[in-house]
Amino acid sequence: MAQKIIYWVLTALVAFIFVGSAIGKFTANAEALKMGAGFGLSPQNFITLGVIEIVAAILFIIPRTGILGTLLLAAYMGGAIATHLEHGLPFIAQCVIQAFIWIVAVYRFPELRTRILNK
């Protein structure tokens, strides 16, 4: 029972990160738009990124599609890390989120744990 609670709490934390980020993009708050403009993104691109975050988070939450969601979230964060590197901005937060995604995924999916850790 405790393992199932941990499973869902960790899953919810990952989803919360991406849903919160997507909401920021949908509401087009001034700080997000300013940062996006610095990256060369239009407000329409922000909506697209928000949709991608929501879809990937939903796929991550659903156990049957969780590994696909993991791969999409990891790819998304890889893009965020690359964008921050390209613009000379700090990227530690993105690396921490990336690591957290993988830690949660390895915990949630025994088949992924077997593949990655050879156990």
LUMNU-185644 format. One record per atom (N, C-alpha, C, O): residue in three letters; x, y, z. Coordinates in steps of 0.2 Angstrom, whole numbers, plus 5000, padded with zeros to 4 digits. Layout:
REM LUMNU-185644
ALAXYZ ...
***
This chain:
REM LUMNU-185644
MET500449945000 MET500050005000 MET500450065000 MET500350114996 ALA500950065004 ALA501450125005 ALA501750134998 ALA501950194996 GLN501950084995 GLN502350084988 GLN501850114983 GLN502150154979 LYS501250104983 LYS500750134978 LYS500650204980 LYS500550244975 ILE500650224986 ILE500650294988 ILE501250334985 ILE501150384982 ILE501850304986 ILE502450334984 ILE502450344976 ILE502550394973 TYR502150284973 TYR502150284966 TYR501750344963 TYR501950384959 TRP501150354966 TRP500650404964 TRP500850474966 TRP500750524962 VAL501250484972 VAL501450554974 VAL502050574969 VAL502050624967 LEU502450524968 LEU503050544963 LEU502750564956 LEU502950604953 THR502250524954 THR501950534947 THR501650604947 THR501750634942 ALA501250614952 ALA500950684953 ALA501450744953 ALA501250794950 LEU501950734956 LEU502450784956 LEU502750804950 LEU502850854948 VAL502950744946 VAL503150764939 VAL502650794935 VAL502750844931 ALA502050764935 ALA501450794931 ALA501350874934 ALA501250914929 PHE501350884940 PHE501250954943 PHE501751004940 PHE501651054938 ILE502450984939 ILE502951024936 ILE502751044929 ILE502751104927 PHE502550994925 PHE502351014918 PHE501751044917 PHE501651084912 VAL501251024921 VAL500551054920 VAL500651124922 VAL500351174919 GLY500951144928 GLY501051214930 GLY501451254925 GLY501251314924 SER501951224922 SER502351254916 SER501851274910 SER501851324908 ALA501451224909 ALA500951234903 ALA500451284905 ALA500251324900 ILE500251284911 ILE499751344913 ILE500051414912 ILE499751454910 GLY500651414914 GLY501051474913 GLY501051494906 GLY501051554904 LYS501151444901 LYS501151464894 LYS500451484891 LYS500451524887 PHE499951444894 PHE499251464891 PHE499051534894 PHE498651564890 THR499251554900 THR499051614902 THR499451674900 THR499251734901 ALA499951654897 ALA500451704893 ALA500651754898 ALA500551814897 ASN500851734904 ASN501051784909 ASN501651824906 ASN502051804902 ALA501751884909 ALA502251934906 ALA502951904906 ALA503351914902 GLU503151874912 GLU503851844913 GLU503951784908 GLU504551784905 ALA503451744907 ALA503551694902 ALA503651714895 ALA504051694891 LEU503251764893 LEU503251794886 LEU503951824885 LEU504251824880 LYS504151864890 LYS504851894890 LYS505351844889 LYS505851854884 MET505351794893 MET505851744892 MET505851704885 MET506351694882 GLY505251694883 GLY505151664876 GLY505351704871 GLY505651684866 ALA505251764871 ALA505451814866 ALA506251814866 ALA506451824860 GLY506551804871 GLY507251804871 GLY507551744868 GLY508051744865 PHE507151694868 PHE507251624864 PHE507051634857 PHE507151584853 GLY506651684855 GLY506451684848 GLY505751654847 GLY505551634842 LEU505351644853 LEU504751614852 LEU504151664852 LEU504151714856 SER503651644848 SER503051694848 SER502551664853 SER502651604855 PRO502051704854 PRO501551684859 PRO501151614856 PRO500951574860 GLN501151614850 GLN500851544847 GLN501251484848 GLN501051434850 ASN501951494848 ASN502351444850 ASN502351424857 ASN502351364859 PHE502151474861 PHE502051454868 PHE501451414869 PHE501451364873 ILE500951424866 ILE500351384866 ILE500551314864 ILE500251264867 THR500851304858 THR501051234856 THR501451204861 THR501351144862 LEU501951234864 LEU502351204869 LEU501951184875 LEU502051134878 GLY501451224877 GLY501051204883 GLY500651144881 GLY500551104885 VAL500351134875 VAL499951074873 VAL500451014873 VAL500250964876 ILE501051024871 ILE501550964871 ILE501650944878 ILE501650884880 GLU501750994883 GLU501850974890 GLU501250944893 GLU501350894896 ILE500650964891 ILE500050934894 ILE499950864891 ILE499850814895 VAL500050854885 VAL499950784882 VAL500550734885 VAL500350684887 ALA501150764885 ALA501650714888 ALA501550704895 ALA501650644897 ALA501350744899 ALA501150734906 ALA500550684907 ALA500650644911 ILE500050694903 ILE499550644903 ILE499750574901 ILE499550524904 LEU500150574896 LEU500450504894 LEU500850474900 LEU500850414901 PHE501250514903 PHE501650494909 PHE501250474915 PHE501350424918 ILE500650504916 ILE500250484921 ILE499950414920 ILE499850374925 ILE499650404914 ILE499350344913 ILE499850284913 ILE500350284909 PRO499750234917 PRO500250184918 PRO500350144911 PRO500950124910 ARG499850134907 ARG499950094901 ARG500450134896 ARG500750104892 THR500350204896 THR500750244891 THR501350284895 THR501650324892 GLY501450264901 GLY501950294905 GLY502650304902 GLY503050354903 ILE502850244899 ILE503550244896 ILE503650294890 ILE504150334890 LEU503150294886 LEU503050344881 LEU503050414884 LEU503450464881 GLY502650424889 GLY502650494892 GLY503350514895 GLY503550574894 THR503750464898 THR504350474900 THR504850494895 THR505250544896 LEU504850464889 LEU505250484884 LEU505150554881 LEU505550584879 LEU504450564880 LEU504250634878 LEU504450684883 LEU504750744881 LEU504350674889 LEU504550724894 LEU505350734894 LEU505650794895 ALA505750674894 ALA506450684894 ALA506650724887 ALA507150754888 ALA506350704882 ALA506550744876 ALA506350814876 ALA506750854874 TYR505850834879 TYR505650904880 TYR506150934885 TYR506350994883 MET506350904890 MET506850934895 MET507550944891 MET507950984893 GLY507650894887 GLY508350894883 GLY508350954879 GLY508850994878 GLY507750974876 GLY507651034872 GLY507751094876 GLY508051144874 ALA507451094882 ALA507551154886 ALA508251164889 ALA508451224889 ILE508551104890 ILE509251114892 ILE509651144886 ILE510051184887 ALA509551114880 ALA509951144875 ALA509851214873 ALA510251254872 THR509151234874 THR509051304873 THR509351354878 THR509551404876 HIS509351334884 HIS509651374889 HIS510451374888 HIS510751424889 LEU510751314886 LEU511451314885 LEU511551364879 LEU512051404879 GLU511151364874 GLU511251404868 GLU511251474869 GLU511651514866 HIS510851494874 HIS510751564876 HIS511151584882 HIS511051644885 GLY511551544884 GLY512051564890 GLY511651574897 GLY511951604901 LEU511151534897 LEU510751544904 LEU510851484908 LEU511051434906 PRO510651494915 PRO510751434919 PRO510351374917 PRO509751384915 PHE510551314918 PHE510151254916 PHE510151204921 PHE509951144920 ILE510351214927 ILE510351174932 ILE509651144934 ILE509551084935 ALA509151194934 ALA508451174936 ALA508251124931 ALA507851074933 GLN508351134925 GLN508151084919 GLN508451014920 GLN508150964919 CYS509151014922 CYS509450954923 CYS509150914929 CYS509150854929 VAL508950954934 VAL508650924940 VAL508050894938 VAL507850834940 ILE507650924935 ILE506950904932 ILE507050844928 ILE506750794929 GLN507550844924 GLN507650784919 GLN507850724923 GLN507650664922 ALA508350734928 ALA508550674933 ALA507950654937 ALA507850594937 PHE507450694939 PHE506950674943 PHE506450634939 PHE506150584941 ILE506350654932 ILE505950614928 ILE506150544927 ILE505750494928 TRP506850534926 TRP507050464925 TRP507050424932 TRP506950364932 ILE507250464937 ILE507150424944 ILE506450404945 ILE506350344947 VAL505950444944 VAL505250424945 VAL505050364940 VAL504750314942 ALA505350374934 ALA505150324929 ALA505450254930 ALA505150204930 VAL506050254933 VAL506450194934 VAL506050164940 VAL506050094941 TYR505850204945 TYR505450174951 TYR504750144948 TYR504550094951 ARG504450184944 ARG503750164942 ARG503750104937 ARG503250054938 PHE504250094933 PHE504150044928 PHE504749994928 PHE505250004927 PRO504549934931 PRO505049884932 PRO505349864925 PRO505949844925 GLU505049864920 GLU505349844913 GLU505849894911 GLU506449874908 LEU505749954913 LEU506250014912 LEU506850004916 LEU507450004914 ARG506749984923 ARG507249974927 ARG507649914925 ARG508349914926 THR507349864923 THR507749804920 THR508249824914 THR508749804914 ARG507949864910 ARG508349884904 ARG508949924906 ARG509449914903 ILE508749974910 ILE509250024911 ILE509850004916 ILE510450004916 LEU509549964922 LEU510049944927 LEU510249874926 LEU510649854930 ASN509949834921 ASN510149764920 ASN509949724927 ASN510349674928 LYS509449744930 LYS509249704936 LYS508549664935 LYS508349634939 
***
